[in-house]
Amino acid sequence: MDVNEFNSTVVRNEDPEAIELDMQPFGARQAEAVEFWLDAALTQGDPFGKRVMVKTDASVILSQSAPVRASQSCNSGAFQSLW
């Protein structure tokens, strides 16, 4: 996955306090999209300082490292997590 594919597929809903990233349009690749976004959040951070909510189907199984990377991002101030 690359940034162009991610940006053209993800559905973003934004309000003054939060950004919702809906990964459902990725279909069977939702977990891959979440992992891609987590990697980008760790390296780029969140320039807007908003809470980020990631929406997936209930059946999506993330890698074991996803919660760790989300925690690292929160600790670095990259984004707030609801884990």
Backbone as a ProteinNet text record, in pm:
[ID]
protein_1_A
[PRIMARY]
MDVNEFNSTVVRNEDPEAIELDMQPFGARQAEAVEFWLDAALTQGDPFGKRVMVKTDASVILSQSAPVRASQSCNSGAFQSLW
[TERTIARY]
85.3	0	89.9	48	122	28.4	85.2	7.6	-104.2	-82.2	-186.9	-306.9	-280	-388.9	-463	-386.9	-449.1	-539.2	-485	-561.1	-681.9	-673.8	-787.4	-896.8	-865.7	-962.9	-1022.9	-943.5	-993.2	-1101.2	-1200.8	-1305.2	-1277.2	-1253.6	-1221.5	-1342.8	-1374.5	-1476	-1407.4	-1418.9	-1344.9	-1437.1	-1415.7	-1482.4	-1373	-1406.3	-1301.6	-1214.9	-1265.3	-1191.7	-1135	-1186.5	-1145.5	-1149.4	-1074.6	-1076.2	-1115.2	-1213.5	-1250.8	-1197.6	-1123.1	-1071.7	-1146.1	-1231.4	-1310	-1232.3	-1188.1	-1108.7	-1195.1	-1324.8	-1412.4	-1406.1	-1384.8	-1374.6	-1257.2	-1161.9	-1050.3	-1090.8	-1210.4	-1257.4	-1167.2	-1122.1	-1038	-901.1	-867.5	-735.4	-742.2	-847.1	-861.9	-747.4	-707.2	-597.6	-469	-444.3	-325.9	-331.6	-449.8	-465.7	-439.6	-489.1	-464.9	-315.5	-249.9	-105.5	-29.7	-70	-6.3	-21.1	-142.3	-167.3	-88	-81.3	-4.3	142.8	198	337.2	356.5	263.2	271.8	257.5	168.6	148.7	273.8	344.5	467.4	577.2	585.8	693.8	658.9	530.2	491.7	424	363.3	290.7	159.5	92.5	-35.8	-18.7	-8.3	13.8	-105.8	-222.9	-343.6	-375.3	-312.5	-334.3	-475.5	-539.3	-676.6	-679.1	-787.3	-811	-840.8	-788	-810.7	-886	-995.9	-1074.6	-1066.8	-1028.1	-1014.9	-1131.5	-1203.4	-1323.7	-1296.8	-1323.2	-1309	-1429.9	-1441.8	-1540	-1500.4	-1598.1	-1571.2	-1484.9	-1484	-1410.2	-1261.1	-1217	-1077.3	-987	-882	-784.1	-653.5	-608.9	-483.8	-367.8	-249.3	-130	-109.9	-29.5	-1.4	74.8	145.5	224	141.9	21.1	-59.4	-87.2	-132.7	-155.3	-27.4	84.9	212.6	248.2	233.9	266	169.8	43.7	-52	-10.7	32.6	77.8	201.6	293.8	413.4	374.8	277.4	233	169.5	90.8	28.4	133.2	230.8	335.3	420.5	435.8	516	433.3	303.4	216.1	164.8	187.9	145.6	-6.3	-74.6	-221	-271	-400.4	-463.5	-528.5	-526.2	-580.1	-700.8	-786.1	-899.9	-879.4	-755.8	-727.9	-765.6
-116.8	0	123.1	224.3	350.1	463.7	580.5	694.4	734.2	722.1	757.8	664.3	534.4	438.4	461.8	484.1	507.3	630.9	741.8	867.4	863.4	787.7	782.3	686.7	599.3	498.7	529.6	578.2	605.3	713.8	700.7	802.5	881.1	1011.8	1099.2	1184.1	1185	1275.1	1354.9	1486.3	1571.3	1673.3	1694.4	1803.7	1880.4	1986.1	2066.4	1990.8	1881.4	1811	1675.7	1616.5	1479.9	1454.2	1352.5	1302.5	1155.2	1115.6	974.8	923.1	813.1	747	615.6	608.1	487.4	399.2	284.9	192.5	88.8	90.1	-10.1	-15.9	96.3	86.1	0.6	-31	-116.3	-263.6	-297.6	-435.3	-529.5	-633.7	-736	-682.7	-561.6	-504.4	-399	-400.8	-302	-307.9	-426.1	-438.8	-380.8	-406.8	-351.6	-198.9	-142.8	3	62.5	-3	45.3	41.7	-67.1	-79.9	29.1	54.1	159.1	294	323	450.6	462.9	353.9	357.5	387.6	324.4	350.5	497.2	551.2	691.9	783.6	750.4	833.4	837	725.1	720.6	807	807.5	881.6	1027.6	1057	1193	1269.1	1198.3	1264.3	1323.6	1394.9	1457.9	1608.6	1675.9	1819.9	1899.1	1836.4	1907.6	1891.5	1796.4	1775.8	1732.8	1658	1613.2	1465.6	1427.4	1286	1215.8	1096.9	1019.7	893.5	870.5	749.3	667.6	542.7	454.5	356.7	351.7	267.3	152.2	29.5	-90.5	-181	-282.5	-386.5	-459.5	-514.3	-585.5	-709.8	-763.6	-886.5	-863.6	-739.1	-710.1	-751.7	-823.6	-867.4	-796	-715	-641.8	-726.7	-690.6	-762.4	-739.5	-823.6	-809.6	-681.3	-627.9	-506.6	-378.4	-386.1	-265	-188.4	-252.6	-176.7	-115.3	-185.2	-132.2	-6.3	-11.7	105.8	220	189.2	294.5	359.7	279.5	334.4	420.4	376	456	590.2	589.5	713	805.7	749.8	831	891.2	810.2	857.6	966	959.9	1060.8	1184.5	1178.6	1291.5	1291.5	1183.5	1179.1	1179	1108.2	1109.7	1051.4	1070.6	1013.4	882.1	787.5	655.8	623	539	487	338.8	286.9	145.1	111.7
0	0	0	-73.8	-73.1	-32.4	-13.8	36.8	-58.9	-188.2	-284.3	-273.7	-264.5	-248.9	-117.6	-10.6	119.1	113.5	66.7	65	-27.2	-134.3	-226.1	-180.2	-84.3	-40	96.8	190	325.2	320	406.8	418	544.8	528.5	642	677.3	804.1	858.6	968.1	959.7	1051.2	1115.1	1244.6	1314.6	1390	1460.4	1525	1625.8	1681.9	1786.5	1746.2	1638	1605.9	1455.6	1416.8	1280.1	1287	1206.8	1195.8	1063.4	1069.8	950.8	934.8	835.6	810	712.9	761.6	681.3	609.1	629.6	570.5	417.7	346.8	200.8	151.2	237.4	198.5	191.7	239.6	233.4	309.6	242.3	305	345	303.8	334.2	445.9	526.3	633.1	734.2	773.9	870.5	811.7	684.6	617.7	617.1	593.9	592.4	730.7	835.4	971.8	1001.9	965.7	988.3	911.5	788.8	709.1	778.7	825.9	892.3	1022.8	1101.1	1226	1198.4	1096	1060.7	1022.4	944.4	903.9	1025	1117.1	1236.7	1322.6	1329.5	1408.1	1346.7	1215.5	1151.1	1125	1101.9	1065.2	1178.2	1271.8	1379.9	1330.6	1418.2	1386.3	1395.6	1281.6	1285.2	1336.6	1343.4	1383.8	1531.8	1599.6	1741.9	1776.7	1688.9	1712	1751.6	1815.5	1845.4	1713.4	1695.9	1574.7	1611.5	1541.7	1561	1432.7	1445.4	1330.6	1332.9	1222.5	1213.5	1116.3	1164.9	1082.1	1105.7	1023.6	1049.6	1177.3	1246.8	1372.1	1350.5	1229.7	1202	1174.2	1167.8	1135.7	1251.1	1216.5	1315.6	1285.5	1381.1	1366.3	1413.8	1370.8	1415.1	1564.1	1626.2	1768.8	1799	1700.5	1723.8	1709.9	1657.2	1635.2	1764.9	1872.3	1996.1	2053.3	2035.7	2084.6	2007.2	1874.2	1792.6	1821.7	1849.1	1884.4	2016.1	2112.2	2240.2	2222.1	2138	2110.1	2049.6	1959.5	1896.7	1999.7	2089.5	2194.3	2286.1	2324.5	2414.6	2351.2	2218.4	2149.7	2115.6	2144.8	2114.2	1971.6	1897.7	1757.7	1745.4	1834.3	1834.5	1963.7	1989.3	2108.4	2068.8	2155.5	2125.4	2210.8	2155.8	2231.1	2261.3	2250.8	2275.1	2415.6
[MASK]
+++++++++++++++++++++++++++++++++++++++++++++++++++++++++++++++++++++++++++++++++++

